[in-house]
Amino acid sequence: VPGEAARFKKLLDAIFKEGGHEKLQGQEGSVKRRRVPLLSVWFTQTNTGKYFVHGHLGGKQVEAVARGIADGHINAANVPINVVEFKNRLWTLNNRSLRALRRAHELSGSPQDITVSVWPVCPVTAKFVSLHGPEFGAF
């Protein structure tokens, strides 16, 4: 699209002028663990796959993990939930995990609260989404 590259370069120049190049990768030391209501965490995708792909749950069905949590065979604390806080909402980076926890809640009424790892939003991403999110139908 004509002009898009120039607009993007201008945006990146402004971000780097503010020291954004040092923050692109994020800082693990700034991750905070927080206990929050399960239903306060938002999905970042409208659909999730039926199987976990990564980590210790890789290859397991989301529904089977949900039932394991509901039955007490799987500890909900072992289901990772990483989030970013953006526009006063917590957005998951682990959609399958959130789906399993919500399904377990439907099946058994538990857990009500979960522990999440809250990652800071990189300033480049935050600025880009704030400026261009509406163009893509996001946020």
DSSP file with accessible surface (Angstrom, degrees, kcal/mol):
  #  RESIDUE AA STRUCTURE BP1 BP2  ACC     N-H-->O    O-->H-N    N-H-->O    O-->H-N    TCO  KAPPA ALPHA  PHI   PSI    X-CA   Y-CA   Z-CA
    1    1 A V    >>        0   0  145      0, 0.0     3,-1.8     0, 0.0     4,-0.5   0.000 360.0 360.0 360.0 124.7    0.0    0.0    0.0
    2    2 A P  T 34  +     0   0  130      0, 0.0     0, 0.0     0, 0.0     0, 0.0  -0.256 360.0  14.0 -58.0 136.8    1.6    3.3   -1.0
    3    3 A G  T 3> S+     0   0   47      1,-0.1     4,-2.2     4,-0.0     5,-0.2   0.184  97.0 102.3  86.9 -20.2    2.6    5.5    1.9
    4    4 A E  H <> S+     0   0   72     -3,-1.8     4,-2.7     2,-0.2     5,-0.2   0.914  80.4  50.3 -64.1 -43.0    2.4    2.6    4.5
    5    5 A A  H  X S+     0   0   79     -4,-0.5     4,-2.7     1,-0.2    -1,-0.2   0.918 111.2  48.9 -62.7 -40.8    6.1    2.0    4.6
    6    6 A A  H  > S+     0   0   68      2,-0.2     4,-2.3     1,-0.2    -1,-0.2   0.911 112.3  48.2 -65.6 -41.1    6.8    5.7    5.1
    7    7 A R  H  X S+     0   0  108     -4,-2.2     4,-2.3     2,-0.2    -2,-0.2   0.914 112.9  48.5 -64.7 -41.1    4.2    5.9    7.9
    8    8 A F  H  X S+     0   0  100     -4,-2.7     4,-2.7     2,-0.2    -2,-0.2   0.921 110.8  50.1 -66.1 -42.3    5.7    2.8    9.6
    9    9 A K  H  X S+     0   0  123     -4,-2.7     4,-2.8     2,-0.2    -2,-0.2   0.923 110.4  50.5 -61.6 -42.6    9.2    4.2    9.3
   10   10 A K  H  X S+     0   0  161     -4,-2.3     4,-2.1     2,-0.2    -2,-0.2   0.922 110.9  49.2 -61.9 -42.3    8.1    7.5   10.9
   11   11 A L  H  X S+     0   0   16     -4,-2.3     4,-2.2     2,-0.2    -2,-0.2   0.948 112.9  46.4 -62.2 -47.4    6.4    5.6   13.7
   12   12 A L  H  X S+     0   0   42     -4,-2.7     4,-3.0     1,-0.2     5,-0.3   0.902 109.5  54.5 -64.6 -39.6    9.5    3.5   14.4
   13   13 A D  H  X S+     0   0   76     -4,-2.8     4,-2.0     1,-0.2    -1,-0.2   0.927 109.4  48.0 -58.6 -43.5   11.8    6.5   14.3
   14   14 A A  H  X S+     0   0   37     -4,-2.1     4,-1.0    -5,-0.2    -2,-0.2   0.916 113.1  47.9 -64.4 -40.8    9.6    8.2   16.9
   15   15 A I  H ><>S+     0   0    3     -4,-2.2     5,-2.0     1,-0.2     3,-0.7   0.940 112.0  47.9 -66.5 -46.4    9.7    5.1   19.1
   16   16 A F  H ><5S+     0   0   75     -4,-3.0     3,-1.9     1,-0.2     5,-0.3   0.861 104.5  60.6 -65.8 -30.8   13.4    4.6   18.8
   17   17 A K  H 3<5S+     0   0  184     -4,-2.0    -1,-0.2     1,-0.3    -2,-0.2   0.835 103.1  53.1 -63.2 -28.5   14.0    8.3   19.6
   18   18 A E  T <<5S-     0   0  131     -4,-1.0    -1,-0.3    -3,-0.7    -2,-0.2   0.246 130.2 -96.0 -90.1  10.8   12.2    7.5   23.0
   19   19 A G  T X 5S+     0   0   16     -3,-1.9     3,-1.4     3,-0.0     4,-0.4   0.667  77.7 143.2  86.6  16.1   14.6    4.6   23.7
   20   20 A G  G >>< +     0   0    3     -5,-2.0     3,-1.5     1,-0.3     4,-0.7   0.795  59.3  71.2 -60.8 -28.2   12.3    1.9   22.4
   21   21 A H  G 34 S+     0   0  102      1,-0.3     3,-0.4    -5,-0.3    -1,-0.3   0.811  96.3  52.7 -61.4 -27.0   15.3   -0.1   21.0
   22   22 A E  G <4 S+     0   0  143     -3,-1.4    -1,-0.3     1,-0.2    -2,-0.2   0.657 112.9  44.2 -79.8 -15.9   16.3   -1.0   24.5
   23   23 A K  T X4 S+     0   0   95     -3,-1.5     3,-1.2    -4,-0.4    -1,-0.2   0.383  77.7 103.1-112.0   3.2   12.8   -2.3   25.4
   24   24 A L  T 3< S+     0   0   73     -4,-0.7    -1,-0.1    -3,-0.4    98,-0.1   0.866  86.5  44.1 -58.2 -38.4   11.9   -4.4   22.4
   25   25 A Q  T 3  S-     0   0  184     -4,-0.2    -1,-0.3     1,-0.2    -2,-0.1   0.570 107.3-130.5 -85.6  -7.0   12.5   -7.7   24.0
   26   26 A G    <   -     0   0   36     -3,-1.2     2,-0.5     1,-0.1    -1,-0.2  -0.064  20.1 -92.3  77.3 172.1   10.8   -6.9   27.3
   27   27 A Q    >   -     0   0  114      1,-0.1     3,-2.0    -4,-0.1     4,-0.2  -0.954  19.4-156.6-131.3 112.8   12.4   -7.4   30.7
   28   28 A E  G >  S+     0   0  158     -2,-0.5     3,-1.9     1,-0.3    -1,-0.1   0.836  92.7  66.0 -58.6 -31.9   11.7  -10.6   32.6
   29   29 A G  G 3  S+     0   0   81      1,-0.3    -1,-0.3    -3,-0.1    -3,-0.0   0.719  94.8  59.2 -63.5 -17.9   12.4   -8.9   35.9
   30   30 A S  G <  S+     0   0   33     -3,-2.0    -1,-0.3     2,-0.1     2,-0.3   0.413  77.2 115.1 -94.2   5.1    9.4   -6.7   35.4
   31   31 A V    <   -     0   0   36     -3,-1.9     2,-0.4    -4,-0.2    88,-0.2  -0.561  50.8-160.4 -73.7 134.8    7.0   -9.7   35.2
   32   32 A K  E     -A  118   0A 133     86,-2.0    86,-3.7    -2,-0.3     2,-0.4  -0.941  12.0-139.3-121.0 138.6    4.5   -9.7   38.1
   33   33 A R  E     +A  117   0A 167     -2,-0.4     2,-0.3    84,-0.2    84,-0.2  -0.814  30.1 175.0 -92.8 137.1    2.5  -12.6   39.5
   34   34 A R  E     -A  116   0A  90     82,-2.4    82,-2.9    -2,-0.4     2,-0.5  -0.999  31.6-130.6-146.0 142.9   -1.0  -11.7   40.5
   35   35 A R  E     +A  115   0A 151     -2,-0.3    80,-0.2    80,-0.2    78,-0.0  -0.844  41.0 165.0 -93.0 124.9   -4.1  -13.5   41.7
   36   36 A V  E     -A  114   0A   9     78,-3.0    78,-3.0    -2,-0.5     2,-0.1  -0.943  44.2 -86.5-138.4 158.6   -7.2  -12.4   39.6
   37   37 A P  E >   -A  113   0A  73      0, 0.0     3,-1.9     0, 0.0     4,-0.3  -0.457  38.0-128.2 -64.2 136.4  -10.7  -13.6   39.0
   38   38 A L  G >  S+     0   0    1     74,-3.0     3,-1.5     1,-0.3    75,-0.1   0.894 107.5  53.7 -52.2 -44.1  -10.8  -16.2   36.2
   39   39 A L  G 3  S+     0   0  110     73,-0.4    -1,-0.3     1,-0.3    74,-0.1   0.521  93.7  71.8 -77.5   0.1  -13.5  -14.3   34.2
   40   40 A S  G <  S+     0   0   43     -3,-1.9    50,-0.8     2,-0.1     2,-0.5   0.531  79.6  89.3 -89.2  -5.0  -11.4  -11.1   34.3
   41   41 A V  E <   -b   90   0A   0     -3,-1.5     2,-0.3    -4,-0.3    50,-0.2  -0.816  69.8-147.9 -97.3 128.8   -8.9  -12.5   31.8
   42   42 A W  E     -b   91   0A 107     48,-3.2    50,-2.8    -2,-0.5     2,-0.2  -0.687  12.4-118.4 -97.1 147.7   -9.8  -11.9   28.1
   43   43 A F        -     0   0   38     -2,-0.3    50,-0.1    48,-0.2     3,-0.1  -0.504   9.6-156.1 -76.3 150.6   -9.0  -14.1   25.1
   44   44 A T  S    S+     0   0   67     -2,-0.2     2,-0.3    48,-0.2    -1,-0.1   0.377  80.5  47.9-106.0   0.5   -6.8  -12.8   22.4
   45   45 A Q  S    S-     0   0  105      1,-0.1    -1,-0.1    50,-0.0    -2,-0.0  -0.984  73.1-138.2-136.7 149.1   -8.3  -15.1   19.8
   46   46 A T  S    S+     0   0  127     -2,-0.3     2,-0.3     1,-0.1    -1,-0.1   0.787  91.0  31.0 -77.4 -26.1  -11.9  -16.0   18.9
   47   47 A N        -     0   0  124      0, 0.0     2,-0.3     0, 0.0    48,-0.1  -0.924  68.1-155.3-129.2 155.7  -11.1  -19.7   18.6
   48   48 A T        -     0   0   34     -2,-0.3     2,-0.0    47,-0.1    -2,-0.0  -0.943  26.4-105.8-128.1 153.4   -8.6  -22.1   20.1
   49   49 A G        -     0   0   29     -2,-0.3    13,-0.1     2,-0.1     4,-0.0  -0.271  26.1-123.2 -68.1 161.9   -7.1  -25.3   18.9
   50   50 A K  S    S+     0   0  167     11,-0.1    12,-2.9    12,-0.1    13,-0.4   0.661  91.7  52.1 -82.2 -15.5   -8.3  -28.6   20.5
   51   51 A Y  B    S-E   61   0B 117     10,-0.3    10,-0.2    11,-0.1     2,-0.2  -0.946  84.0-117.2-125.4 143.4   -4.8  -29.6   21.5
   52   52 A F        -     0   0   14      8,-2.9     7,-3.1     5,-0.4     3,-0.1  -0.513  25.5-169.8 -69.2 144.5   -2.0  -27.9   23.5
   53   53 A V        +     0   0   84      5,-0.3     2,-0.2    -2,-0.2    -1,-0.1   0.776  57.9  38.1-107.1 -37.5    1.1  -27.5   21.4
   54   54 A H  S >  S+     0   0  151      4,-0.1     3,-0.6     3,-0.1     4,-0.1  -0.659  91.9  13.7-117.8 167.4    3.8  -26.4   23.7
   55   55 A G  G >  S-     0   0   66     -2,-0.2     3,-1.8     1,-0.2    -3,-0.0  -0.071 109.5 -33.6  70.8-166.0    5.1  -27.0   27.2
   56   56 A H  G 3  S+     0   0  121      1,-0.3    -1,-0.2     3,-0.0    -4,-0.0   0.670 138.6  53.6 -69.1 -14.2    4.3  -29.8   29.6
   57   57 A L  G X  S+     0   0    8     -3,-0.6     3,-2.4     2,-0.1    -5,-0.4   0.454  78.2 136.8 -95.3  -1.4    0.7  -30.0   28.3
   58   58 A G  T <  S+     0   0   35     -3,-1.8    -5,-0.3     1,-0.3     3,-0.1  -0.171  71.8  16.0 -50.6 129.2    1.9  -30.3   24.7
   59   59 A G  T 3  S+     0   0   56     -7,-3.1    -1,-0.3     1,-0.3     2,-0.2   0.217  97.8 119.1  91.5 -14.1   -0.2  -33.0   22.8
   60   60 A K    <   -     0   0  102     -3,-2.4    -8,-2.9     1,-0.1    -1,-0.3  -0.598  69.7-109.6 -86.9 147.0   -3.0  -33.1   25.4
   61   61 A Q  B  >  -E   51   0B  88     -2,-0.2     4,-2.3   -10,-0.2   -10,-0.3  -0.510  16.9-133.9 -72.1 139.5   -6.6  -32.2   24.5
   62   62 A V  H  > S+     0   0   12    -12,-2.9     4,-2.6     1,-0.2     5,-0.2   0.923 108.4  51.2 -58.6 -43.8   -7.8  -28.9   26.0
   63   63 A E  H  > S+     0   0   65    -13,-0.4     4,-2.6     1,-0.2    -1,-0.2   0.900 108.4  51.1 -63.1 -39.7  -11.1  -30.7   27.0
   64   64 A A  H  > S+     0   0   50      2,-0.2     4,-2.4     1,-0.2    -1,-0.2   0.903 110.5  48.9 -65.7 -39.0   -9.1  -33.5   28.7
   65   65 A V  H  X S+     0   0    2     -4,-2.3     4,-2.5     2,-0.2    -2,-0.2   0.929 110.4  51.9 -65.2 -42.2   -7.1  -31.0   30.7
   66   66 A A  H  X S+     0   0    0     -4,-2.6     4,-2.7     1,-0.2    -2,-0.2   0.932 111.2  46.4 -59.2 -45.6  -10.3  -29.2   31.7
   67   67 A R  H  X S+     0   0  117     -4,-2.6     4,-2.6     1,-0.2     6,-0.3   0.890 110.1  54.3 -65.7 -36.8  -11.8  -32.4   32.9
   68   68 A G  H  X>S+     0   0   10     -4,-2.4     6,-1.9     2,-0.2     5,-1.8   0.894 110.6  46.0 -62.9 -38.9   -8.6  -33.2   34.8
   69   69 A I  H ><5S+     0   0   17     -4,-2.5     3,-1.0     4,-0.2    -2,-0.2   0.946 113.4  48.8 -66.6 -47.3   -8.7  -29.8   36.5
   70   70 A A  H 3<5S+     0   0   24     -4,-2.7    -2,-0.2     1,-0.3    -1,-0.2   0.873 114.1  46.2 -61.3 -36.7  -12.4  -30.2   37.3
   71   71 A D  H 3<5S-     0   0  110     -4,-2.6    -1,-0.3    -5,-0.2    -2,-0.2   0.531 115.0-115.2 -82.5 -10.5  -11.8  -33.8   38.7
   72   72 A G  T <<5S+     0   0   61     -3,-1.0    -3,-0.2    -4,-0.6    -4,-0.1   0.528  87.4 112.6  89.3   5.0   -8.8  -32.7   40.7
   73   73 A H  S   <S+     0   0  155     -5,-1.8     2,-0.4    -6,-0.3    -4,-0.2   0.705  76.9  46.4 -82.0 -22.1   -6.3  -34.8   38.8
   74   74 A I  S    S-     0   0   43     -6,-1.9     2,-0.5    -9,-0.1    -2,-0.3  -0.990  85.8-129.3-121.5 130.6   -4.6  -31.7   37.4
   75   75 A N    >   -     0   0   97     -2,-0.4     3,-2.4     1,-0.2     4,-0.1  -0.676  10.9-143.2 -78.5 122.8   -3.7  -28.7   39.5
   76   76 A A  G >  S+     0   0   25     -2,-0.5     3,-1.8     1,-0.3    -1,-0.2   0.807  99.5  67.2 -56.3 -29.0   -5.0  -25.5   37.9
   77   77 A A  G 3  S+     0   0   76      1,-0.3    -1,-0.3    37,-0.1    -2,-0.0   0.706  92.9  60.8 -66.5 -17.6   -1.8  -23.7   39.1
   78   78 A N  G <  S+     0   0   92     -3,-2.4    -1,-0.3     2,-0.1    -2,-0.2   0.323  83.3  89.6 -91.0   6.4    0.2  -25.9   36.7
   79   79 A V  S <  S-     0   0    6     -3,-1.8     2,-0.1    -4,-0.1    -1,-0.0  -0.919  83.6-128.7-103.7 109.6   -1.7  -24.5   33.7
   80   80 A P        -     0   0   55      0, 0.0     2,-0.4     0, 0.0    17,-0.1  -0.341  26.7-177.4 -69.7 135.0    0.2  -21.4   32.6
   81   81 A I        +     0   0    6     34,-0.2    36,-2.4    16,-0.1     2,-0.4  -0.923   3.0 177.8-131.0 106.6   -1.5  -18.1   32.1
   82   82 A N  E     +c  117   0A  41     -2,-0.4    11,-3.2    34,-0.2    12,-0.6  -0.913  13.6 177.4-103.5 134.9    0.7  -15.3   30.8
   83   83 A V  E     -cD 118  92A   0     34,-3.0    36,-3.4    -2,-0.4     2,-0.4  -0.903  25.5-144.1-133.6 161.6   -1.1  -12.0   30.2
   84   84 A V  E     -cD 119  91A  30      7,-1.9     7,-3.0    -2,-0.3     2,-0.6  -0.955  21.4-132.6-119.5 145.9   -0.5   -8.4   29.2
   85   85 A E  E     + D   0  90A  83     34,-0.7     2,-0.4    -2,-0.4    36,-0.3  -0.895  36.8 162.3 -98.9 121.4   -2.4   -5.5   30.7
   86   86 A F  E >   - D   0  89A  24      3,-2.6     3,-1.1    -2,-0.6    -2,-0.1  -0.980  64.2  -6.9-145.1 126.8   -3.7   -3.2   28.0
   87   87 A K  T 3  S-     0   0  125     -2,-0.4    -1,-0.1     1,-0.2     3,-0.1   0.911 128.6 -55.5  53.2  47.6   -6.4   -0.6   28.3
   88   88 A N  T 3  S+     0   0  157      1,-0.2     2,-0.3    -3,-0.0    -1,-0.2   0.699 118.0 103.6  62.2  23.8   -7.3   -1.8   31.8
   89   89 A R  E <   - D   0  86A 111     -3,-1.1    -3,-2.6     2,-0.0     2,-0.6  -0.971  69.6-126.5-131.3 152.2   -7.9   -5.4   30.7
   90   90 A L  E     -bD  41  85A  10    -50,-0.8   -48,-3.2    -2,-0.3     2,-0.5  -0.867  25.9-165.3 -97.6 122.7   -5.8   -8.5   31.1
   91   91 A W  E     -bD  42  84A  31     -7,-3.0    -7,-1.9    -2,-0.6   -48,-0.2  -0.936  15.9-129.6-113.1 123.2   -5.3  -10.3   27.8
   92   92 A T  E     - D   0  83A   0    -50,-2.8    -9,-0.3    -2,-0.5   -48,-0.2  -0.370  17.4-167.3 -74.2 147.0   -4.1  -13.9   27.7
   93   93 A L  S    S+     0   0   95    -11,-3.2     2,-0.4     1,-0.2   -10,-0.1   0.338  87.3  63.8-101.3  -2.8   -1.1  -15.1   25.7
   94   94 A N     >  +     0   0   40    -12,-0.6     4,-2.4     1,-0.1     5,-0.2  -0.693  59.3 166.6-123.4  74.6   -2.2  -18.7   26.5
   95   95 A N  H  > S+     0   0   12     -2,-0.4     4,-2.5     1,-0.2     5,-0.2   0.877  76.7  50.8 -62.8 -38.8   -5.7  -19.1   24.9
   96   96 A R  H  > S+     0   0   78      2,-0.2     4,-2.6     1,-0.2    -1,-0.2   0.913 110.4  50.2 -66.3 -40.7   -5.8  -22.9   25.2
   97   97 A S  H  > S+     0   0    5      2,-0.2     4,-2.6     1,-0.2    -2,-0.2   0.932 112.1  47.0 -61.6 -45.4   -4.9  -22.6   28.9
   98   98 A L  H  X S+     0   0    0     -4,-2.4     4,-2.7     2,-0.2     5,-0.2   0.914 111.1  52.2 -64.0 -40.4   -7.6  -20.1   29.5
   99   99 A R  H  X S+     0   0   82     -4,-2.5     4,-2.4    -5,-0.2    -2,-0.2   0.931 110.9  47.7 -60.0 -44.4  -10.1  -22.2   27.6
  100  100 A A  H  X S+     0   0    0     -4,-2.6     4,-2.6     2,-0.2    -2,-0.2   0.928 112.8  48.1 -64.2 -43.1   -9.3  -25.2   29.7
  101  101 A L  H  X S+     0   0    2     -4,-2.6     4,-2.1     2,-0.2    -2,-0.2   0.909 113.2  47.3 -65.9 -39.9   -9.6  -23.3   33.0
  102  102 A R  H  X S+     0   0   56     -4,-2.7     4,-2.2     2,-0.2    -1,-0.2   0.899 112.4  49.6 -68.3 -38.5  -12.9  -21.7   32.0
  103  103 A R  H  X S+     0   0   71     -4,-2.4     4,-2.2    -5,-0.2    -2,-0.2   0.919 109.7  51.4 -65.9 -40.6  -14.2  -25.1   30.9
  104  104 A A  H  X S+     0   0    0     -4,-2.6     4,-2.4     1,-0.2     6,-0.6   0.907 108.5  52.4 -60.6 -39.5  -13.1  -26.6   34.2
  105  105 A H  H  X S+     0   0   39     -4,-2.1     4,-2.9     1,-0.2    -1,-0.2   0.915 108.7  50.0 -62.6 -41.9  -15.0  -23.8   35.9
  106  106 A E  H  < S+     0   0  134     -4,-2.2    -1,-0.2     1,-0.2    -2,-0.2   0.888 114.3  45.5 -61.6 -40.1  -18.1  -24.7   33.9
  107  107 A L  H  < S+     0   0   63     -4,-2.2    -2,-0.2    -5,-0.1    -1,-0.2   0.839 136.1   6.7 -74.0 -35.5  -17.8  -28.3   34.9
  108  108 A S  H  < S-     0   0   57     -4,-2.4    -3,-0.2     2,-0.3    -2,-0.2   0.504  91.8-114.2-128.4 -10.0  -17.1  -27.9   38.6
  109  109 A G  S  < S+     0   0   35     -4,-2.9    -4,-0.2    -5,-0.4    -3,-0.1   0.536  70.6 144.3  83.5   5.8  -17.5  -24.3   39.6
  110  110 A S        +     0   0   68     -6,-0.6    -2,-0.3     1,-0.1    -1,-0.2  -0.974  32.7  33.5-137.4 149.5  -13.7  -24.1   40.3
  111  111 A P        +     0   0   15      0, 0.0    -1,-0.1     0, 0.0    -2,-0.1   0.577  51.2 174.1 -85.2 152.1  -11.3  -22.3   40.2
  112  112 A Q  S    S+     0   0  119      1,-0.2   -74,-3.0    -2,-0.1   -73,-0.4   0.843  73.3  33.7 -83.8 -40.8  -12.8  -18.8   40.8
  113  113 A D  E     -A   37   0A  70    -76,-0.3     2,-0.3   -75,-0.1    -1,-0.2  -0.884  69.6-169.5-117.3 149.6   -9.4  -17.1   41.0
  114  114 A I  E     -A   36   0A   8    -78,-3.0   -78,-3.0    -2,-0.3     2,-0.5  -0.917  24.4-118.1-132.6 159.4   -6.2  -17.9   39.1
  115  115 A T  E     -A   35   0A  48     -2,-0.3     2,-0.3   -80,-0.2   -34,-0.2  -0.878  35.7-174.3 -98.8 127.8   -2.6  -16.8   39.3
  116  116 A V  E     -A   34   0A   0    -82,-2.9   -82,-2.4    -2,-0.5     2,-0.6  -0.861  26.7-129.1-119.5 154.9   -1.3  -15.0   36.2
  117  117 A S  E     -Ac  33  82A  14    -36,-2.4   -34,-3.0    -2,-0.3     2,-0.7  -0.938  26.3-150.5-100.7 117.1    2.1  -13.7   35.1
  118  118 A V  E     -Ac  32  83A  13    -86,-3.7   -86,-2.0    -2,-0.6   -34,-0.2  -0.823  11.8-165.0 -96.3 113.9    1.6  -10.1   34.0
  119  119 A W  E     - c   0  84A  79    -36,-3.4   -34,-0.7    -2,-0.7   -88,-0.1  -0.779  22.9-114.6 -95.9 141.1    4.1   -9.1   31.3
  120  120 A P        -     0   0   61      0, 0.0     2,-0.5     0, 0.0   -93,-0.1  -0.423  30.3-114.4 -71.2 148.0    4.6   -5.5   30.4
  121  121 A V        -     0   0   40    -36,-0.3   -95,-0.0    -2,-0.1   -37,-0.0  -0.740  33.1-114.6 -82.1 127.5    3.6   -4.4   26.9
  122  122 A C     >  -     0   0   22     -2,-0.5     4,-2.7     1,-0.1     5,-0.2  -0.354  23.0-123.7 -57.9 138.6    6.7   -3.4   24.9
  123  123 A P  H  > S+     0   0   50      0, 0.0     4,-2.3     0, 0.0     5,-0.2   0.838 110.4  55.5 -59.9 -30.1    6.4    0.3   24.1
  124  124 A V  H  > S+     0   0   20   -104,-0.2     4,-2.5     2,-0.2     5,-0.2   0.959 111.4  42.8 -66.1 -48.4    6.7   -0.4   20.4
  125  125 A T  H  > S+     0   0   75      1,-0.2     4,-3.0     2,-0.2     5,-0.3   0.930 113.9  51.5 -63.3 -45.8    3.8   -2.8   20.5
  126  126 A A  H  X S+     0   0   25     -4,-2.7     4,-2.6     1,-0.2    -1,-0.2   0.929 112.8  44.9 -59.1 -44.9    1.7   -0.5   22.7
  127  127 A K  H  X S+     0   0   62     -4,-2.3     4,-2.3    -5,-0.2     5,-0.2   0.929 114.1  49.2 -66.7 -43.2    2.2    2.5   20.5
  128  128 A F  H  X S+     0   0   65     -4,-2.5     4,-3.0    -5,-0.2     5,-0.4   0.948 114.5  44.1 -60.9 -48.7    1.5    0.5   17.3
  129  129 A V  H  X S+     0   0   29     -4,-3.0     4,-2.7     1,-0.2    -1,-0.2   0.917 113.1  51.8 -65.7 -40.9   -1.7   -1.0   18.6
  130  130 A S  H  < S+     0   0   61     -4,-2.6    -1,-0.2    -5,-0.3    -2,-0.2   0.899 119.5  35.7 -60.9 -40.1   -2.9    2.3   20.1
  131  131 A L  H  < S+     0   0   97     -4,-2.3    -2,-0.2    -5,-0.2    -1,-0.2   0.826 134.6  21.3 -83.1 -33.6   -2.3    4.0   16.8
  132  132 A H  H >X S+     0   0   19     -4,-3.0     4,-0.9    -5,-0.2     3,-0.7   0.510  90.8  97.6-118.7  -6.2   -3.3    1.3   14.4
  133  133 A G  G ><>S+     0   0    4     -4,-2.7     5,-2.5    -5,-0.4     3,-1.2   0.903  83.7  54.5 -51.9 -47.5   -5.5   -1.2   16.3
  134  134 A P  G >45S+     0   0   99      0, 0.0     3,-1.2     0, 0.0    -1,-0.2   0.857 101.3  60.4 -59.7 -30.2   -8.8    0.3   15.0
  135  135 A E  G <45S+     0   0  103     -3,-0.7    -2,-0.2     1,-0.3    -3,-0.1   0.813 110.4  41.0 -64.6 -28.8   -7.6   -0.1   11.4
  136  136 A F  G <<5S-     0   0  137     -3,-1.2    -1,-0.3    -4,-0.9    -3,-0.1   0.301 118.8-108.3-101.3   5.5   -7.4   -3.9   12.0
  137  137 A G  T < 5S+     0   0   73     -3,-1.2     2,-0.3    -4,-0.3    -2,-0.1   0.698  74.5 138.7  76.7  17.5  -10.6   -4.1   14.0
  138  138 A A      <       0   0   33     -5,-2.5    -1,-0.3     1,-0.2    -2,-0.1  -0.717 360.0 360.0 -99.1 148.8   -8.7   -4.7   17.3
  139  139 A F              0   0  123     -2,-0.3    -1,-0.2    -3,-0.1    -2,-0.1   0.873 360.0 360.0  51.6 360.0   -9.3   -3.3   20.7
